[in-house]
Amino acid sequence: MQRQLVESTSIKSVGYDPEDEVLEVEFHSGGVYHYVGVPPAVYEGMLAARSKGRYFGDFIRLRYPYEKVR
């Protein structure tokens, strides 16, 4: 999955697979996680958010199942 760099103190890059509704998040710490079942509107909201980290914490982190992929 191709990710794009974002301006955030905690998140380095994000990618999205709209067919499977999988959000991939790479953190500055080096971890990469897949969040499953994330609707396109939530991904778009994250990209548009002024604070990516806050949006992630409020709308994604504890709301969708995830797995660490790296």
C-alpha positions in Angstrom: 0.0 0.0 0.0 1.4 3.4 -0.9 1.5 5.9 1.9 1.7 9.7 1.7 3.7 11.8 4.2 1.7 14.0 6.5 2.5 16.8 8.8 2.2 15.5 12.3 4.4 15.1 15.4 3.3 11.5 15.9 2.2 10.2 12.5 4.7 10.0 9.6 2.6 8.7 6.8 -0.8 7.2 5.9 -2.2 5.1 3.2 -5.6 3.7 2.4 -7.1 0.8 0.5 -10.7 1.9 -0.3 -11.7 -1.6 -1.6 -10.9 -3.3 1.6 -11.4 -0.2 3.8 -7.9 -0.6 5.4 -6.1 2.4 6.7 -2.3 2.0 7.1 -0.6 4.3 9.6 3.2 4.7 10.0 4.3 6.4 13.2 7.5 8.4 13.7 8.4 5.7 16.2 8.7 3.2 13.3 5.6 1.2 13.9 3.2 0.5 11.0 -0.4 -0.5 11.7 -3.4 -1.6 9.6 -6.9 -0.4 10.9 -9.7 -2.5 9.3 -13.2 -1.3 8.4 -12.3 2.4 8.2 -14.8 4.2 5.9 -13.5 6.5 3.2 -15.0 9.5 4.9 -12.9 8.8 8.0 -9.7 8.6 6.0 -10.6 11.8 4.2 -11.3 13.5 7.5 -7.9 12.5 8.8 -6.2 13.9 5.7 -8.2 17.2 6.1 -7.7 17.5 9.9 -5.5 20.2 11.2 -4.1 17.8 13.8 -3.7 14.3 12.3 -2.7 12.9 15.7 -5.7 14.3 17.5 -8.1 13.1 14.8 -6.5 9.7 14.9 -6.9 9.5 18.6 -10.5 10.7 18.6 -11.9 8.9 15.6 -9.7 5.9 14.7 -7.4 4.5 17.4 -9.9 2.7 19.7 -12.8 2.4 17.2 -11.4 0.0 14.6 -9.6 -3.4 14.9 -6.0 -3.2 14.1 -2.8 -5.2 13.6 0.8 -4.3 13.8 2.5 -5.0 10.5 5.9 -3.6 11.2 
